Amino acid sequence: MANDLTFSITRTRFDEDYSPADSSRLTTNFANLARGEHRQQNLRSALAMIDRRCNDLAAGDSDDDRFRVELDIVSVAAHFVEHGVDEQFPLLEMLDVAILDQHTGERHQGILGNNFSSYLRDYDFAVLLPSLKDGTGAPTIPSDFGELHGALFQRFLESDAFRSQFDAEPVVCISVSTSQTYRQTEYVHPVLGAEYAHEHSSLTDDYFGRMGMQVRYFMPPGAKAPLAFYTRGDLVSDYSDLQLIGTISTMETFQKIYRPEIYNADTAAPSVYRPSLSHTDFSTPSVTYDREERSRLAVTQGRYTEEHLVKPHRALLEQWATNPAALTH
């Protein structure tokens, strides 16, 4: 039955000895760093950058090395029964943050989410979307695009598996879009920094909207560009300053590595800002990362999802997408 859908969670520590699991998406940001001959140095450098940024943002309460950020990869698998057969598919991965106070030994719980990884999202954007054309051959986006992904994500957040391990709503933090202009508002948060507003809702906004998430843009103190924060909760009220610092230090570091043209630029974003990957005034971190390979792998993993989830279970998935109540017990 459709309401046999359940979830399981496994954790993997993201440290200098990390190796991607077989079920991890190879396009996942943290998995990309952990491959190749420089994998361990990549990981050491990235983790050191995260810790430095954390202590920099918390400078009012600490010395240069008081806090250390600890990261767990939270992998979620979906389990369901169809035609009497037990089925399982890797649904998503997120990062869970903890901040260790090395002076007191206290470990503070951070925010789940951060980097967000999903096989089904790869299918939607790298396989399904390019195949959708109107009568003239122009791209077209169906009204139900992302419904299934959103329904599964929200069902996970309502599940016993999630509630047994997490008390707060996740926050997904990603890069700003190069297709939009951002304008600084008058609101400034002590940790998140200056808030920016964007021109209009994007396809990414709509996709995360299916997941119940809304976006706000902030440029933290000392940052070079705003970050996009998606959550179902209240970003400025639901989390402590230290929790927000954990997310910022983690995701700003990843963005410096993946999009240095924006996040490791020589000058900070002005009050009216249009991001661009063609800028040349930036510094490249000493971390090896292959953006082109990541784009190619997204298609490969989208095809994997099509073969192992979408095609064999199409009728059940359509039922879940059109009738979210079927996902609840």
Backbone bond lengths (Angstrom), bond angles and torsions (degrees), N, CA, C in turn:
res aa  C-N    CA-C-N  psi(-1)  N-CA   C-N-CA  omega(-1)  CA-C   N-CA-C  phi
1 M - - - 1.462 - - 1.518 110.38 -
2 A 1.341 115.78 155.57 1.456 119.80 -176.66 1.520 112.22 -62.56
3 N 1.354 116.44 -33.52 1.457 117.42 -176.59 1.524 112.39 -82.46
4 D 1.328 117.40 12.15 1.453 120.86 171.85 1.521 111.68 -79.87
5 L 1.333 117.76 1.76 1.455 121.34 -178.88 1.527 110.72 -64.54
6 T 1.322 116.05 123.90 1.464 122.43 174.83 1.527 108.45 -134.69
7 F 1.330 115.08 174.26 1.454 119.74 -175.96 1.521 109.73 -135.92
8 S 1.320 115.00 150.31 1.462 120.65 172.33 1.516 108.51 -127.63
9 I 1.326 115.82 150.42 1.463 122.28 -176.87 1.526 109.00 -123.46
10 T 1.316 115.99 132.67 1.459 121.35 170.36 1.524 108.40 -124.39
11 R 1.319 115.37 153.13 1.464 121.16 -178.43 1.526 110.32 -121.04
12 T 1.323 115.16 141.12 1.458 122.25 175.17 1.519 107.93 -133.22
13 R 1.318 117.36 127.97 1.461 119.97 179.99 1.538 109.43 -71.45
14 F 1.328 115.13 131.45 1.458 121.06 175.77 1.520 107.98 -95.40
15 D 1.327 115.71 99.25 1.453 121.29 179.20 1.523 108.52 -140.68
16 E 1.313 117.78 -168.11 1.463 119.82 -174.91 1.525 112.75 -69.25
17 D 1.331 118.21 -12.88 1.461 121.47 178.03 1.524 112.90 -100.83
18 Y 1.330 116.94 7.26 1.460 120.96 -176.09 1.532 112.38 -66.08
19 S 1.334 115.25 137.10 1.461 122.90 170.51 1.520 107.50 -129.99
20 P 1.346 118.57 135.28 1.469 121.02 -177.58 1.522 111.94 -61.26
21 A 1.330 116.05 139.45 1.464 121.29 174.15 1.521 109.24 -72.29
22 D 1.333 115.52 159.56 1.467 120.18 179.79 1.516 111.56 -58.76
23 S 1.333 117.58 -30.31 1.463 121.21 -176.37 1.527 112.63 -87.97
24 S 1.342 117.98 -5.08 1.456 120.58 -179.63 1.522 110.59 -73.24
25 R 1.330 115.68 140.06 1.458 119.28 172.59 1.526 108.92 -67.92
26 L 1.320 116.53 128.97 1.457 120.07 -177.24 1.516 111.86 -70.52
27 T 1.352 117.33 -16.03 1.457 119.24 176.65 1.525 111.46 -84.23
28 T 1.323 117.06 -6.72 1.454 119.41 179.06 1.528 109.67 -57.83
29 N 1.322 116.33 135.46 1.456 120.34 -174.92 1.519 112.64 -53.24
30 F 1.332 117.46 -47.82 1.454 118.96 -176.20 1.520 111.44 -72.04
31 A 1.343 118.69 -29.76 1.460 120.85 177.36 1.526 111.08 -70.10
32 N 1.327 116.74 -35.59 1.460 120.54 -179.57 1.533 111.21 -60.73
33 L 1.321 116.98 -36.48 1.463 120.73 -178.66 1.520 112.12 -70.52
34 A 1.332 117.11 -21.64 1.458 121.49 -170.28 1.523 112.77 -98.14
35 R 1.338 116.57 26.56 1.459 120.40 178.38 1.517 109.61 -127.18
36 G 1.322 115.81 156.62 1.454 120.30 176.86 1.515 112.88 91.98
37 E 1.331 115.06 175.53 1.464 120.38 -173.97 1.520 112.75 -69.45
38 H 1.338 117.49 -19.88 1.466 120.63 -178.56 1.531 112.03 -102.78
39 R 1.321 116.35 19.49 1.459 120.02 -171.04 1.537 112.57 -57.55
40 Q 1.333 117.79 -47.38 1.460 119.04 -175.50 1.521 111.57 -69.54
41 Q 1.319 117.53 -38.24 1.458 120.05 176.91 1.520 110.72 -66.77
42 N 1.354 116.47 -38.04 1.467 120.46 174.49 1.520 110.52 -55.16
43 L 1.324 115.36 -49.51 1.459 120.23 -176.18 1.525 111.27 -65.97
44 R 1.319 116.87 -43.41 1.475 119.85 178.53 1.524 110.69 -60.46
45 S 1.332 116.17 -44.07 1.468 119.90 -178.17 1.517 111.16 -65.09
46 A 1.335 116.74 -44.25 1.462 120.44 -179.31 1.519 111.20 -63.54
47 L 1.326 117.55 -44.17 1.457 120.85 -179.28 1.527 111.14 -66.13
48 A 1.331 117.42 -37.54 1.462 120.39 177.39 1.526 110.70 -65.51
49 M 1.331 117.06 -39.09 1.470 120.73 177.19 1.525 110.81 -62.59
50 I 1.335 116.87 -40.54 1.463 121.18 179.15 1.530 110.32 -62.63
51 D 1.329 116.37 -47.16 1.463 119.99 -178.85 1.536 111.54 -63.48
52 R 1.325 116.83 -41.04 1.473 119.11 179.25 1.518 110.96 -62.59
53 R 1.315 115.84 -43.21 1.476 118.94 -178.89 1.521 110.66 -67.06
54 C 1.322 117.70 -38.20 1.468 121.19 178.11 1.520 110.47 -60.16
55 N 1.315 116.99 -47.83 1.456 120.13 -178.76 1.515 111.88 -70.27
56 D 1.321 116.94 -30.72 1.459 120.61 175.76 1.524 110.92 -64.23
57 L 1.331 116.83 -45.40 1.467 120.68 -179.15 1.521 111.54 -70.08
58 A 1.331 116.77 -29.39 1.470 120.78 -179.63 1.521 111.74 -96.74
59 A 1.322 117.66 20.66 1.470 122.20 -171.47 1.525 112.78 -58.53
60 G 1.335 117.09 -27.74 1.457 118.78 -179.52 1.511 113.30 -68.14
61 D 1.356 116.28 -18.57 1.460 120.12 -176.28 1.518 113.17 -118.17
62 S 1.329 118.69 5.76 1.455 117.71 -171.41 1.512 111.38 -153.02
63 D 1.339 115.15 168.82 1.453 119.55 168.29 1.526 107.83 -89.04
64 D 1.320 117.01 -165.96 1.452 120.33 -170.00 1.528 114.34 -71.06
65 D 1.321 118.23 -18.22 1.467 118.69 -175.30 1.532 112.65 -138.61
66 R 1.317 115.36 30.31 1.466 117.80 -177.55 1.527 111.73 -68.28
67 F 1.334 117.57 -40.73 1.463 121.00 -173.48 1.527 111.54 -105.23
68 R 1.322 115.02 144.58 1.457 121.78 172.02 1.519 108.20 -128.49
69 V 1.324 116.05 132.31 1.464 121.93 -179.43 1.526 109.34 -88.94
70 E 1.313 116.26 129.14 1.464 121.93 175.88 1.520 108.63 -112.73
71 L 1.327 116.14 133.18 1.457 121.42 -175.33 1.518 110.99 -121.58
72 D 1.326 115.37 131.80 1.460 122.43 171.06 1.518 109.09 -114.32
73 I 1.324 116.59 136.22 1.458 121.16 171.01 1.528 107.58 -85.43
74 V 1.314 115.87 119.12 1.468 121.58 179.22 1.528 107.37 -98.57
75 S 1.316 116.02 112.02 1.468 122.05 -179.39 1.522 109.16 -103.30
76 V 1.319 116.25 129.84 1.461 122.15 -176.54 1.525 109.44 -116.33
77 A 1.313 116.13 126.56 1.461 121.82 175.58 1.523 109.14 -110.98
78 A 1.326 116.30 140.61 1.465 122.11 174.89 1.522 108.88 -95.38
79 H 1.326 115.50 135.64 1.465 121.41 178.82 1.527 108.01 -122.04
80 F 1.313 116.51 133.71 1.457 120.20 179.17 1.526 109.21 -153.90
81 V 1.307 115.12 167.07 1.465 121.89 -179.14 1.518 108.36 -118.88
82 E 1.313 115.91 129.22 1.460 120.44 174.54 1.515 108.67 -137.37
83 H 1.335 114.62 129.70 1.474 121.14 -178.23 1.526 110.90 54.69
84 G 1.325 115.80 37.00 1.447 121.16 176.90 1.515 115.19 76.41
85 V 1.330 117.34 6.48 1.464 121.30 -177.73 1.528 109.63 -109.59
86 D 1.343 116.53 131.78 1.459 121.14 175.86 1.525 109.53 -73.71
87 E 1.329 115.71 125.45 1.464 121.43 -179.01 1.527 109.94 -118.86
88 Q 1.321 115.69 152.65 1.466 121.38 178.26 1.517 108.55 -144.66
89 F 1.364 115.99 141.43 1.456 120.03 177.02 1.521 108.56 -146.71
90 P 1.366 117.62 137.84 1.475 119.65 177.57 1.522 110.07 -69.15
91 L 1.318 116.80 114.55 1.461 120.80 -171.30 1.521 113.05 -87.10
92 L 1.331 117.27 -52.88 1.465 119.14 -174.91 1.524 110.17 -160.47
93 E 1.325 114.87 163.77 1.459 122.33 173.02 1.524 109.33 -135.13
94 M 1.317 114.94 142.42 1.457 121.59 175.63 1.525 108.18 -138.75
95 L 1.317 116.56 166.70 1.457 121.68 175.39 1.521 110.04 -102.35
96 D 1.305 115.89 134.92 1.464 121.91 174.38 1.523 107.79 -108.57
97 V 1.323 115.78 133.30 1.461 122.10 -172.81 1.526 110.67 -108.94
98 A 1.315 115.73 138.55 1.461 122.54 166.35 1.519 107.41 -130.11
99 I 1.318 116.74 147.69 1.462 121.47 -179.94 1.519 107.87 -119.39
100 L 1.326 116.04 116.85 1.464 121.84 -178.59 1.518 109.81 -93.05
101 D 1.329 116.18 123.85 1.460 121.88 172.99 1.523 107.14 -85.14
102 Q 1.326 117.36 106.93 1.459 120.91 -173.99 1.524 112.40 -76.58
103 H 1.339 117.85 -7.63 1.462 121.02 174.93 1.528 110.98 -83.48
104 T 1.325 116.03 -42.82 1.464 120.25 -174.96 1.521 112.97 -102.98
105 G 1.329 118.02 -17.15 1.453 121.76 -175.87 1.514 113.23 83.02
106 E 1.343 117.26 0.35 1.459 120.85 -178.82 1.528 110.33 -77.38
107 R 1.328 114.98 137.96 1.461 120.76 177.81 1.531 108.61 -108.93
108 H 1.324 116.30 120.18 1.457 122.13 -178.14 1.530 109.83 -98.22
109 Q 1.318 116.33 131.92 1.458 120.30 177.62 1.516 110.31 -71.35
110 G 1.315 116.45 128.46 1.450 121.47 176.41 1.511 111.16 -92.78
111 I 1.329 116.28 -145.46 1.463 122.08 -174.24 1.525 109.72 -116.22
112 L 1.312 116.61 133.50 1.462 122.05 172.41 1.526 109.27 -75.48
113 G 1.313 116.08 148.96 1.462 120.29 175.47 1.498 110.59 125.46
114 N 1.358 115.82 -96.74 1.456 121.91 176.56 1.519 110.33 53.18
115 N 1.311 117.44 -113.51 1.456 122.02 172.31 1.526 108.95 -70.34
116 F 1.328 117.78 132.91 1.467 121.80 -179.60 1.525 109.21 -120.92
117 S 1.329 115.67 128.67 1.455 121.64 -174.38 1.516 109.61 -129.96
118 S 1.339 117.29 134.88 1.459 120.34 -176.01 1.523 110.99 -152.92
119 Y 1.324 116.23 124.15 1.463 121.15 174.87 1.524 110.62 -60.38
120 L 1.330 116.43 -42.85 1.459 120.10 -176.90 1.525 111.21 -65.49
121 R 1.316 117.33 -33.96 1.464 119.91 175.62 1.527 110.09 -65.83
122 D 1.343 117.57 -38.17 1.464 119.87 174.97 1.526 110.68 -57.95
123 Y 1.333 115.70 -42.96 1.469 119.08 179.04 1.525 110.37 -62.77
124 D 1.324 116.32 -47.48 1.465 120.08 -176.33 1.530 111.85 -59.55
125 F 1.343 116.96 -45.36 1.465 120.12 -172.57 1.531 113.58 -90.68
126 A 1.341 117.34 -32.34 1.469 119.29 -173.79 1.525 113.15 -98.22
127 V 1.331 118.01 -18.28 1.467 120.97 -177.80 1.523 111.73 -119.29
128 L 1.337 116.65 -56.72 1.456 120.28 -175.32 1.532 111.74 -68.05
129 L 1.321 117.35 -52.67 1.465 120.64 -174.06 1.530 112.97 -58.95
130 P 1.345 120.05 -45.17 1.466 119.11 179.09 1.535 113.34 -64.50
131 S 1.335 117.32 -19.13 1.467 120.01 -178.00 1.520 112.63 -87.05
132 L 1.324 117.84 -7.98 1.453 121.48 -174.82 1.523 110.22 -93.96
133 K 1.327 116.76 112.23 1.465 122.85 -178.91 1.529 109.40 -131.33
134 D 1.339 114.86 151.57 1.458 118.46 173.88 1.528 109.60 -89.40
135 G 1.309 117.14 -169.52 1.458 121.23 -176.12 1.510 114.03 -63.05
136 T 1.327 117.67 -21.24 1.464 121.17 -179.64 1.523 112.44 -96.68
137 G 1.330 115.86 -0.86 1.455 119.31 -177.83 1.511 114.06 89.79
138 A 1.332 117.53 1.18 1.460 121.36 179.05 1.532 109.96 -79.09
139 P 1.324 117.50 148.27 1.469 120.33 178.79 1.522 111.46 -60.34
140 T 1.310 116.14 144.02 1.463 121.04 177.22 1.523 108.97 -137.39
141 I 1.310 116.11 143.71 1.470 120.99 -178.16 1.516 109.01 -113.90
142 P 1.326 118.02 118.17 1.465 120.24 -179.39 1.521 111.72 -68.52
143 S 1.313 116.15 155.42 1.463 120.90 -177.52 1.525 112.51 -65.73
144 D 1.329 117.25 -22.73 1.459 120.20 -178.04 1.527 112.60 -100.31
145 F 1.330 117.32 15.78 1.463 120.24 -178.20 1.531 110.18 -61.25
146 G 1.318 116.55 123.89 1.463 122.12 178.82 1.512 115.06 87.93
147 E 1.334 118.32 1.06 1.473 119.78 -177.26 1.522 112.09 -62.68
148 L 1.331 116.78 -45.54 1.461 119.48 -178.70 1.523 110.95 -63.21
149 H 1.314 116.32 -47.22 1.461 119.80 179.77 1.530 110.57 -58.62
150 G 1.321 116.71 -44.24 1.455 120.25 179.80 1.512 112.83 -64.16
151 A 1.337 116.09 -40.86 1.462 120.10 -179.89 1.525 111.17 -64.72
152 L 1.325 116.94 -41.98 1.464 120.07 179.99 1.528 111.05 -67.20
153 F 1.326 116.83 -41.03 1.461 120.00 179.95 1.529 110.91 -62.84
154 Q 1.318 116.83 -46.19 1.467 119.09 -178.48 1.521 111.37 -69.31
155 R 1.329 116.41 -32.71 1.472 119.11 175.57 1.528 109.82 -64.05
156 F 1.328 117.26 -39.27 1.462 120.08 177.56 1.523 110.83 -61.19
157 L 1.340 117.68 -42.58 1.459 119.95 -178.60 1.527 112.49 -67.77
158 E 1.320 116.72 -18.49 1.464 120.82 177.46 1.530 112.26 -94.87
159 S 1.317 117.09 -2.30 1.464 121.66 -172.02 1.526 112.15 -80.97
160 D 1.327 115.03 160.56 1.458 120.62 174.67 1.526 110.83 -63.54
161 A 1.330 116.76 -34.87 1.463 120.02 -179.07 1.522 110.66 -60.35
162 F 1.333 116.79 -44.48 1.462 120.17 179.34 1.521 110.96 -70.14
163 R 1.309 117.29 -49.14 1.469 121.04 -173.56 1.519 112.50 -66.67
164 S 1.322 117.54 -23.50 1.460 119.73 179.35 1.525 112.27 -75.95
165 Q 1.335 117.58 -16.62 1.458 119.92 -176.65 1.531 114.23 -118.30
166 F 1.345 117.32 -20.06 1.464 119.18 -172.63 1.529 110.57 -132.17
167 D 1.339 114.95 140.21 1.462 120.97 -179.42 1.520 112.92 -103.63
168 A 1.322 117.69 -20.70 1.462 121.16 -173.30 1.522 111.32 -119.49
169 E 1.321 115.25 157.24 1.459 121.37 176.73 1.535 110.25 -65.12
170 P 1.325 117.50 142.91 1.464 119.34 176.48 1.527 111.81 -71.05
171 V 1.323 116.12 158.17 1.457 123.61 174.14 1.528 107.56 -126.45
172 V 1.314 116.69 122.90 1.461 121.71 176.62 1.520 107.85 -100.84
173 C 1.311 116.25 128.74 1.470 121.64 -176.25 1.523 109.18 -120.15
174 I 1.335 117.20 121.43 1.451 121.54 -177.35 1.535 110.34 -134.51
175 S 1.333 114.69 177.07 1.458 120.76 179.28 1.521 111.01 -72.70
176 V 1.330 115.18 154.38 1.459 120.05 169.27 1.528 109.11 -69.10
177 S 1.324 116.23 161.25 1.459 122.08 -177.35 1.526 111.06 -88.58
178 T 1.322 115.73 141.01 1.465 120.22 176.66 1.526 111.96 -79.10
179 S 1.318 117.41 -2.26 1.472 120.46 -178.95 1.526 112.73 -99.45
180 Q 1.342 116.95 3.83 1.460 119.68 -177.75 1.527 111.51 -129.02
181 T 1.323 114.58 158.08 1.459 122.09 173.07 1.526 108.66 -104.74
182 Y 1.312 116.57 137.95 1.463 122.67 -176.83 1.528 108.84 -117.11
183 R 1.335 114.91 138.63 1.464 120.42 -178.65 1.523 109.98 -124.05
184 Q 1.318 115.29 130.88 1.454 120.54 -177.73 1.523 110.56 -69.70
185 T 1.332 116.01 137.15 1.453 121.86 176.55 1.533 108.94 -96.41
186 E 1.312 116.26 -175.76 1.463 119.97 179.72 1.526 112.63 -84.63
187 Y 1.338 117.27 -11.89 1.467 119.87 -175.69 1.526 111.08 -81.63
188 V 1.342 115.80 131.89 1.458 121.94 176.91 1.528 108.43 -130.89
189 H 1.337 116.20 124.37 1.454 122.27 177.79 1.531 108.22 -96.77
190 P 1.337 118.52 143.28 1.477 119.67 -175.07 1.526 114.44 -60.98
191 V 1.321 118.94 -27.77 1.459 121.91 179.88 1.530 111.74 -110.61
192 L 1.323 116.50 -46.58 1.464 120.14 -179.80 1.521 111.59 -68.18
193 G 1.311 117.37 -28.25 1.451 121.71 176.84 1.511 113.11 90.85
194 A 1.329 115.45 -152.38 1.459 121.74 -176.07 1.523 110.40 -75.58
195 E 1.335 115.19 131.66 1.466 118.75 178.88 1.528 109.71 -85.56
196 Y 1.332 114.98 143.30 1.462 122.99 174.83 1.523 108.78 -118.84
197 A 1.326 115.72 152.57 1.466 122.55 174.06 1.520 108.25 -114.71
198 H 1.334 116.23 145.71 1.458 119.00 179.47 1.525 110.51 -103.83
199 E 1.331 115.76 170.14 1.460 121.22 -171.92 1.522 112.84 -70.44
200 H 1.313 116.79 -47.38 1.463 120.92 -172.88 1.521 109.14 -159.18
201 S 1.318 115.29 163.59 1.454 120.49 178.04 1.522 110.08 -65.76
202 S 1.325 116.38 137.18 1.457 122.17 -178.98 1.521 110.22 -104.88
203 L 1.331 116.36 172.98 1.456 120.86 175.73 1.520 110.34 -61.04
204 T 1.333 116.70 -38.30 1.466 120.64 177.12 1.523 110.73 -64.27
205 D 1.349 117.37 -41.99 1.468 120.64 176.91 1.523 110.55 -58.88
206 D 1.325 115.98 -44.79 1.463 120.53 -178.72 1.526 110.66 -65.06
207 Y 1.327 116.08 -38.44 1.470 120.53 -179.42 1.530 110.50 -65.75
208 F 1.332 116.16 -46.30 1.463 119.25 176.25 1.528 110.80 -67.84
209 G 1.328 116.52 -28.68 1.459 119.73 175.72 1.516 111.63 -61.36
210 R 1.331 117.06 -35.75 1.469 120.94 174.97 1.528 110.66 -61.95
211 M 1.313 116.17 -26.04 1.458 121.68 178.58 1.525 111.31 -86.86
212 G 1.331 116.64 2.57 1.455 121.49 179.56 1.510 113.46 84.94
213 M 1.334 117.83 11.25 1.462 121.91 -173.35 1.522 111.61 -104.72
214 Q 1.325 115.19 142.95 1.453 122.64 174.75 1.529 108.89 -117.39
215 V 1.339 116.30 155.66 1.454 120.43 -172.82 1.531 112.21 -109.35
216 R 1.332 114.88 146.05 1.461 122.68 166.29 1.518 107.39 -136.96
217 Y 1.337 116.01 150.09 1.460 121.53 -175.55 1.524 109.48 -116.92
218 F 1.338 115.96 129.59 1.460 121.05 178.92 1.523 110.30 -138.23
219 M 1.340 115.38 144.02 1.463 120.99 172.27 1.522 108.09 -110.43
220 P 1.344 117.46 104.68 1.458 121.10 -176.31 1.526 111.97 -63.71
221 P 1.325 117.23 158.91 1.466 120.69 178.25 1.529 111.01 -55.35
222 G 1.325 115.71 131.11 1.455 120.36 179.50 1.512 114.88 83.53
223 A 1.330 118.18 -4.78 1.467 121.46 -179.70 1.522 110.18 -80.23
224 K 1.334 115.30 165.54 1.455 121.00 -179.82 1.520 112.82 -103.09
225 A 1.351 117.40 -13.60 1.464 120.83 -178.91 1.523 109.46 -159.79
226 P 1.323 117.45 157.14 1.468 120.02 177.64 1.532 111.25 -68.26
227 L 1.305 114.90 155.86 1.457 123.76 171.27 1.522 108.60 -112.38
228 A 1.325 116.26 152.15 1.466 121.71 176.64 1.525 108.57 -98.04
229 F 1.321 116.78 124.92 1.466 122.61 -179.43 1.530 108.82 -114.12
230 Y 1.329 116.76 119.68 1.460 122.14 178.61 1.530 109.55 -110.99
231 T 1.334 116.29 131.32 1.456 120.04 177.38 1.523 110.32 -157.42
232 R 1.329 115.60 157.60 1.463 120.90 173.29 1.522 110.46 -85.63
233 G 1.346 117.05 -15.13 1.449 120.57 -177.53 1.511 112.52 -97.50
234 D 1.334 115.80 -157.17 1.463 122.94 178.44 1.521 107.39 -105.24
235 L 1.327 115.92 107.66 1.462 121.01 -173.08 1.519 112.36 -58.12
236 V 1.330 118.32 -40.21 1.466 120.56 -172.65 1.521 113.08 -89.24
237 S 1.321 118.46 -9.45 1.466 120.26 -175.84 1.525 113.77 -117.29
238 D 1.319 117.72 -24.13 1.466 120.53 -171.21 1.524 114.04 -88.98
239 Y 1.329 117.36 -8.75 1.459 119.99 -172.39 1.528 110.10 -131.77
240 S 1.332 115.49 148.71 1.464 120.10 177.66 1.525 110.12 -75.74
241 D 1.336 115.81 164.38 1.461 119.91 177.37 1.523 111.10 -59.11
242 L 1.335 116.89 -41.73 1.463 119.57 -178.38 1.528 110.98 -66.46
243 Q 1.327 117.76 -37.07 1.461 120.01 176.25 1.528 110.81 -62.01
244 L 1.322 116.53 -44.48 1.466 120.08 178.57 1.521 110.86 -64.03
245 I 1.329 117.33 -37.54 1.464 121.29 177.84 1.521 110.50 -61.55
246 G 1.330 117.52 -39.10 1.456 120.52 178.15 1.514 112.22 -61.13
247 T 1.328 116.54 -43.55 1.462 120.70 178.91 1.526 111.42 -67.85
248 I 1.322 117.00 -45.82 1.468 120.44 -178.84 1.523 111.10 -61.13
249 S 1.325 117.03 -47.79 1.459 120.03 -176.61 1.522 111.23 -63.74
250 T 1.327 116.83 -36.39 1.465 120.57 178.97 1.517 111.73 -69.13
251 M 1.318 116.67 -53.34 1.466 119.71 -171.82 1.521 112.78 -78.97
252 E 1.318 118.44 -30.75 1.461 118.79 175.41 1.526 109.82 -65.53
253 T 1.329 116.83 -36.49 1.466 120.17 176.72 1.518 111.05 -62.80
254 F 1.329 116.73 -47.89 1.464 119.30 178.53 1.531 110.95 -59.41
255 Q 1.322 116.83 -40.85 1.460 119.29 -178.74 1.535 111.37 -69.85
256 K 1.312 118.40 -32.26 1.470 120.21 174.30 1.529 110.56 -61.60
257 I 1.326 115.74 -33.73 1.462 120.66 -179.51 1.527 110.91 -78.31
258 Y 1.343 116.85 -43.50 1.463 121.04 -172.91 1.521 112.90 -86.69
259 R 1.326 116.96 -32.75 1.463 120.75 -179.53 1.524 110.05 -133.35
260 P 1.340 116.86 64.37 1.466 119.28 -177.22 1.521 112.86 -63.47
261 E 1.350 117.45 -26.04 1.459 120.09 178.72 1.520 111.83 -59.31
262 I 1.340 116.51 -27.33 1.457 122.05 -179.05 1.530 111.13 -101.64
263 Y 1.343 116.55 -50.23 1.463 120.07 -169.16 1.524 114.56 -97.78
264 N 1.323 117.29 -7.72 1.460 120.07 172.99 1.529 109.89 -123.19
265 A 1.342 114.66 32.64 1.463 121.45 179.84 1.520 110.44 -67.74
266 D 1.321 115.35 159.68 1.459 120.35 179.79 1.529 111.98 -75.04
267 T 1.334 116.93 -25.00 1.469 121.00 179.50 1.525 109.57 -126.30
268 A 1.322 115.61 150.00 1.456 120.72 -178.86 1.524 111.12 -77.34
269 A 1.325 115.73 155.28 1.462 121.34 178.69 1.520 110.65 -60.56
270 P 1.337 117.47 137.65 1.464 120.70 176.24 1.525 110.87 -77.12
271 S 1.319 117.02 -178.26 1.462 120.92 -177.79 1.526 112.35 -68.25
272 V 1.325 117.79 -26.53 1.460 122.50 170.84 1.525 106.29 -116.76
273 Y 1.331 116.62 117.46 1.467 120.11 -164.14 1.514 111.27 -134.23
274 R 1.324 115.51 130.49 1.461 123.09 174.14 1.530 107.68 -120.58
275 P 1.331 119.21 104.51 1.466 120.89 -178.80 1.525 111.44 -63.56
276 S 1.328 115.48 150.63 1.466 119.97 178.15 1.521 109.91 -151.06
277 L 1.324 115.56 139.38 1.462 121.03 175.40 1.520 111.71 -90.05
278 S 1.321 117.32 3.63 1.457 120.89 178.62 1.522 112.53 -97.84
279 H 1.331 117.27 -1.17 1.458 120.15 177.96 1.532 110.23 -64.92
280 T 1.314 116.29 146.35 1.464 121.17 -179.29 1.526 113.03 -111.61
281 D 1.336 117.36 -7.65 1.466 120.53 -178.64 1.519 110.40 -90.66
282 F 1.332 116.38 72.02 1.463 120.85 179.87 1.521 108.63 -148.90
283 S 1.338 114.80 164.27 1.462 121.60 176.40 1.517 109.33 -110.46
284 T 1.323 116.42 142.18 1.463 121.14 179.90 1.524 109.88 -96.25
285 P 1.330 119.22 121.14 1.466 121.07 177.71 1.527 110.98 -62.55
286 S 1.315 116.35 156.04 1.464 121.59 -178.95 1.523 110.48 -81.98
287 V 1.330 115.51 55.23 1.462 122.22 179.41 1.525 107.57 -133.93
288 T 1.331 117.01 130.33 1.458 121.37 -178.12 1.518 110.14 -82.09
289 Y 1.338 115.79 127.75 1.463 120.47 -179.35 1.518 108.94 -151.27
290 D 1.338 116.69 134.37 1.463 122.35 -175.63 1.524 109.41 -111.82
291 R 1.328 116.79 96.55 1.468 120.79 -178.99 1.521 111.58 -65.91
292 E 1.330 117.01 -37.47 1.464 120.33 -177.53 1.521 110.80 -65.52
293 E 1.338 116.27 -41.07 1.454 119.97 178.23 1.527 110.38 -62.21
294 R 1.313 116.09 -39.65 1.461 119.94 -179.14 1.530 111.05 -60.36
295 S 1.334 117.86 -40.76 1.457 121.37 179.42 1.525 111.09 -65.03
296 R 1.339 116.41 -40.56 1.460 119.40 179.44 1.526 111.04 -65.43
297 L 1.322 116.82 -41.39 1.453 120.63 -177.54 1.520 112.48 -67.73
298 A 1.322 117.33 -26.62 1.466 119.77 178.04 1.527 110.41 -59.89
299 V 1.326 116.92 -40.12 1.467 120.46 177.93 1.523 110.25 -67.23
300 T 1.322 116.65 -43.81 1.469 120.96 179.59 1.520 110.78 -58.16
301 Q 1.325 116.22 -44.37 1.455 119.63 -177.46 1.523 111.90 -75.38
302 G 1.337 116.96 -29.60 1.449 119.47 172.60 1.520 111.58 -63.84
303 R 1.333 116.15 -39.91 1.472 120.22 177.33 1.523 110.87 -65.90
304 Y 1.321 116.79 -37.06 1.466 120.84 176.88 1.532 110.30 -60.20
305 T 1.320 115.88 -44.20 1.465 120.43 178.82 1.523 110.96 -64.07
306 E 1.322 116.29 -41.09 1.459 120.69 178.32 1.526 110.57 -59.82
307 E 1.323 116.78 -43.95 1.466 121.72 -175.84 1.517 112.63 -72.52
308 H 1.330 117.00 -40.09 1.461 120.45 -170.67 1.530 114.62 -101.42
309 L 1.339 117.82 -13.11 1.458 119.53 -179.95 1.523 112.14 -127.16
310 V 1.317 117.61 -55.48 1.460 120.89 -170.60 1.521 112.17 -67.68
311 K 1.331 118.25 -51.41 1.464 120.41 -176.81 1.527 113.33 -69.09
312 P 1.331 119.24 -49.10 1.473 117.84 -176.82 1.522 114.44 -71.04
313 H 1.332 118.08 -19.89 1.471 120.17 -176.01 1.531 111.30 -124.91
314 R 1.318 117.16 29.68 1.462 120.97 -172.82 1.527 112.61 -57.07
315 A 1.325 118.02 -47.01 1.468 121.11 -175.88 1.529 110.85 -62.36
316 L 1.329 116.22 -43.14 1.456 119.92 -179.88 1.524 110.61 -66.81
317 L 1.325 117.07 -41.35 1.463 120.95 179.87 1.523 111.09 -64.23
318 E 1.326 117.06 -39.44 1.460 120.30 178.16 1.528 110.71 -64.40
319 Q 1.325 116.35 -36.80 1.458 119.87 176.60 1.525 110.38 -63.98
320 W 1.325 117.17 -43.26 1.459 120.69 178.68 1.526 111.18 -63.13
321 A 1.330 117.00 -41.44 1.462 120.92 -176.16 1.516 111.99 -68.96
322 T 1.324 117.54 -40.28 1.464 120.83 -175.64 1.522 113.04 -88.68
323 N 1.340 116.58 -16.15 1.471 120.15 -178.20 1.529 109.06 -136.48
324 P 1.342 117.16 76.79 1.470 119.47 -177.64 1.518 113.47 -55.84
325 A 1.337 117.88 -24.86 1.464 120.08 179.10 1.531 111.37 -62.11
326 A 1.335 116.07 -24.35 1.466 119.60 179.16 1.525 112.15 -68.30
327 L 1.340 116.26 -15.00 1.455 119.98 -179.18 1.515 112.10 -86.93
328 T 1.315 118.35 -11.63 1.458 120.59 -174.80 1.511 110.35 -100.99
329 H 1.312 114.61 148.84 1.463 119.71 -179.57 1.538 109.26 -82.50
